Amino acid sequence: MSYLKDLPNKEGYFGEFGGAFLPPELEPHFAEIEQAYRRLMRSADFLNELRYIRKHYQGRPTPVYYAHNLSADVGAHLYFKREDLNHSGAHKLNHCMGEALLAKHMGKKKLIAETGAGQHGVALATAAAYFGMECEIHMGEIDIAKEAPNVTRMKLLGANVVPVGFGGCSLKEAVDSAFQSYLSQADEAIFAIGSVVGPHPFPQMVRNFQSVMGLEAREQYLEMTGELPDHVTACVGGGSNALGIFAGFIDDDDVQLHGVEPLGKGTELGQHSATMTFGKPGMIHGFKCLLLSDEEGNPAPVHSIASGLDYPGVGPEHSYLKTSGRVNYHAISDDETLDAFYKISRREGIIPALESAHAIAWAMKFGRENPGTTILANLSGRGNKDIDYVTEHFGHG
Ligand SMILES: *Cc1c(COP(=O)(O)O)cnc(C)c1O
């Protein structure tokens, strides 16, 4: 795995992207996290405990499944990595358990984060309950009203949900609020970022915790078929589930990698969240990446039917992988996503998250255009959180 070892460099750069642009008060705390992570990734105790958790608590390895009905429908071979069967219903727990274990080994007692749709908040609250830690989740008041079931889950899991009522009352303000709170208690707490974004070392750390999916999937796919897939695909919001599954195949030059981002309602700024397709180099939340921005260079408003994908930035490693050409990026619309959401449910008996339906929508489209090809798609999470919204607005398919 030479690639995983070589990138990022010591300062957290993937080519021109990444880095850590922090207020001076936070610099020592991020340096402490980085040193602890570097030490613990070589500690047998740490790695054994993580392995134990993955097997006995999360239920890993999750299966790779041959989607035989959809494969017959499109005329190509589609396989799903079933992260919907990971405990708590999505891939996010893979890095939350890693971050919480790191916090425990650093002697921290509390986990702090922001959440948009509530998925990261739920995964982190789950990890906090497991480790007997406090958990403080900052969430915009608008999101609290929209995502009631996830707020309930976080509270049942014992988290303190802090409503954020200034500015747009949404994700961006929740980030500011969480950082502010972290600043006042950084000796006792750790800030747990929810994707391969944010200042170094988080993009590297979250990718490495998520790489378990790709390493498992490569072995499972080989065992099932005797060869490697022609193509591997995943949806890209911040980019953690994609980098996690790509990590298993990135050194296999014959395997083509495809990230799928949301085209939303169209190509106009504000209608989509297709950062890789339309973004320009910029800065958000303490790191450099491709960014959807307005004329003044500020992060632009974004849209996707999948609330886990509507982020104007993207992980620095994806920004680099696009420039280097190792990964191809494609955009899939809300309508194509909904169509796939219904088809996957009806034909395979799996209700996917709307985020995951983006990747599978692309796999189905590409499979139709390339008969006989083999595609492994990351099914990043289950769709329970989306069924009320989908059926109220679009019916039962
Ligand atoms: C949060 C989320 C995503 C998007 O996040 P990435 O960091 O891009 O993986 C995708 N799928 C599901 C199910 C999610 O909850």
The ligand as a Gaussian input file, in Angstrom:
#p B3LYP/6-31G(d) Opt

LIG

0 1
 C      -22.673000      11.335000       5.215000
 C      -22.992000      10.322000       4.213000
 C      -22.395000      10.331000       2.927000
 C      -21.477000      11.421000       2.450000
 O      -20.292000      11.570000       3.162000
 P      -18.881000      11.158000       2.561000
 O      -17.917000      11.722000       3.530000
 O      -18.775000      11.762000       1.202000
 O      -18.843000       9.685000       2.494000
 C      -22.687000       9.288000       2.057000
 N      -23.534000       8.308000       2.391000
 C      -24.139000       8.260000       3.606000
 C      -25.077000       7.133000       3.893000
 C      -23.892000       9.264000       4.551000
 O      -24.512000       9.220000       5.740000

